[in-house]
Amino acid sequence: MHVNNSKLASHVPPQVVTRLLDVAELLFAEHGYTAASVRQIAQSAGVNQALINYHFQTKQGLFMAVFERRCRVLMQEREELLAEALRRGAESGKVALRDIIYAFVYPPLRMANDDGPGGRAFVKLQARLHHEPKELEQALRARYYDQTTFKFVDALRACFPDRSPESIYWRLTFVMGIYIYVASNTGRIEIISRGTCKGTDLAQALAEILDFCEHGF
């Protein structure tokens, strides 16, 4: 008997697709885009591989969907916090640099700490993105990151009108590296602090990041 996989896939409950994205997120974060196979993802999620083909067409389509799910939340939260910082600055006459940095680093740190294994996996995915195929990396950054990041660049340049644009670009890049490493929670802070600091202590980490980056700018 012939089974129409596309017809079956169209009736799959949304929670099954969510589970598939959850599993794909973890496996992509652990093994990378190239090493994680569609077959492995389907088996781990307990679904037919035809479901992936139906909903996402290709492995790249699945990878992009994994990013889109959390990127939309991340970028929206960043833009809302930045808008609030700019509003306060307009009222006071000066936008606070610390507020801009907070708007940039807090959302991914919150996601890594509040959203369970998936949030941490997503931050790890961001950290290893530069190891993925260059075309895929560039497409992801252009689609999900650039528009929001350019708004932060503009806000930072307005804070430092006498500083070269190149200096702003580099220092914002340094901020990116800091939050990604901290949010990845490698366990290194526990070792070098001999247990006095915890990578899961968001409040402490955030305060130190803001102090460090504010002075760095």
N, C-alpha and C positions, 0 to 999 in steps of 0.2 A: 504493500500500500504506500503510495506517495504522500509525503507530509510536506505541506507548504510552510517552510520555516518562517517566511516573511509574515504570513498571516498569523502564525502563532506568536511571533515576536510582538506584533502590534497589540496583542492582548495581554502582554506581560504587565503586572502591576508596577506602579511607579517605585514602590519600595525595593523591588528587585533590581531596577536600574540604579537606584541609589546604592544598593549593596555592591553592585558591580563597580560603580565609581569609587566606593570606599576601598575595595580590594585593589583596584587598579592604582589608586593613589599610593597605597602602602608598597605595592610591588615596584612601581616606577621609582619611588623614593629609595627603596632598598637596592635595586639592581640597575637602575637607569633605563632610559628609553630603549636603547638597543638590545640590552640583555633580557629585559622582561618581554616574554612572548605573549601573544594574544591567547594562545592555547593555555598557557600557565595561568593567565588571569581568569579565563573562563572556568577552568577547573577549580581554582581557589574560590571563585564566587559561586560555584555550583550552578552554572548556567551553560546553555548550549552556545558554542562559538558563533552560531548564526545570529544570536541576539546582538552580539557586538557588531557584526557586519551590518545588521539591519539598522541599529540606532546610530552607529558612528562611522560606518563604511570602511574605515581603515584604522590601523593602530594609531596613526597620527591623529585621526579624528577623535579617538578615545583620549589620547594624551591631551589634546587641546580642550576637551570637555572637562577633564580633571582640573586643569588650570582655571578654566572659565568659572567653574562653580565657586571657588574660593576667591579668585581674583576680583570678581565683581563685588563681593562683600568687602574685601580688603581696600580696594580703590575707593569705593563709596565712603567707607569709614574715614579714610585719609582725607578725602575732599571735604567731608562735613566738618572734620576737626580743623582743617586749614581755613575753611570759610569762617568758622567761629573765631579763630585766631585773628584773621584779617578784620572781622567785625569789631572785635575788642580793640584792635590797633587803631581803627578809624575813629573810635570813640575817644581813645586816650591820646591820639596824636602820634603814636609810634607802635608798630607791630613788634611784639616781643620775639626775639630769636628763639628763645626756649620753647615758646608755643609752637613755632613752625617745626622745630625738631621733634617735639612731642607728637605732633600730628602725623609725622612721617614714621616714627619708630614704634609708637604705642600699638597701632593695629596689628602688625605681625607678631609682636610680643604677646599681646592678649590672645591672639589666635592660637599661638603655640602652647599657651598655658591653659586656656579655657576650653578649647575644642577637642581635647582628647588626642588619641593617637593620630587621627586624621590631620589635625592642625599642625602637630609636630612634623608629620610626614610632608605636609605641604611646604613648610619652611625648609625642610631638607631638600625637597624638589627644587626650590628656588636656589638653594646653595649650590646644587650640582648642575644647574641649567647650562652653565658655560662649558660643561663636559659633553653636552648633547650635540647632535648634528647642527652645524652652524645655521643652516637655513631654518631649521625648526626653532632654534633659540631666537633668532632675529624676528621670526614671524610672531612668536609668543610675546616678546617684549613690545613689538610695535602695536600689536592688537590690544594688549591688556595693561601695559605699564606706562607707555610713553606719554600719553595725553595727561595723565595725572602727575607724572614726574615733572613734566615741563611747567606745570603750575607751581610746583615747589621751587624749581629753578628761578622762576620769575619773582616769587616772593622773597627768596634769599638775595637775589640781585638787588631788589628794592631796599633790603636792609643794609646792603653794603654798596652803595652807588659808586664809591671811589675805588672799590676793589676790582681787579680784572675778572672778567667772566670766567677765564680759565681756572682761576683760583676757586671760584664757587663750584664749578663742575667737579674739580678734583675732590674738594672737601665733602660735597654731597656723596660722592662715590665712596669716600672713607666711611661715612655714616652708614651707607648700605652694608658694607662689609662688617661693621660692628654689630648691627642688629641681627644680621643673618647668623653670625657665629654665636652670639649670645642665645638667640631663639632656638638654635639647633641643640643647645644643651648637651654638649659633648662630655660633660663630667669633669672637664679640666679645672674649672674653678674650685671644685671640691678638693682636688689634689693639691693645687698650688696654695690654697688657703688652709690646708690641713684640716678640712672639715668645718671651718668657721663660716664659710659662705655656701649657699645652695643655689644651684642653677635654676631651681624652680621658684626662687624668691623674686617674683616679678617686681615688687615694690622697690626692693633694694637695687636690683639690676637697672630698673628704669631711672631711678634717681642718679645712679653713677653714670649711666650713658648720657643723660641730659647734661650733667655737669661737665663731663669730658668733651662732648661735642660742642657745647656752648663755648667753652674756652678754646676749643680747636678752631672754631670759626673766628 
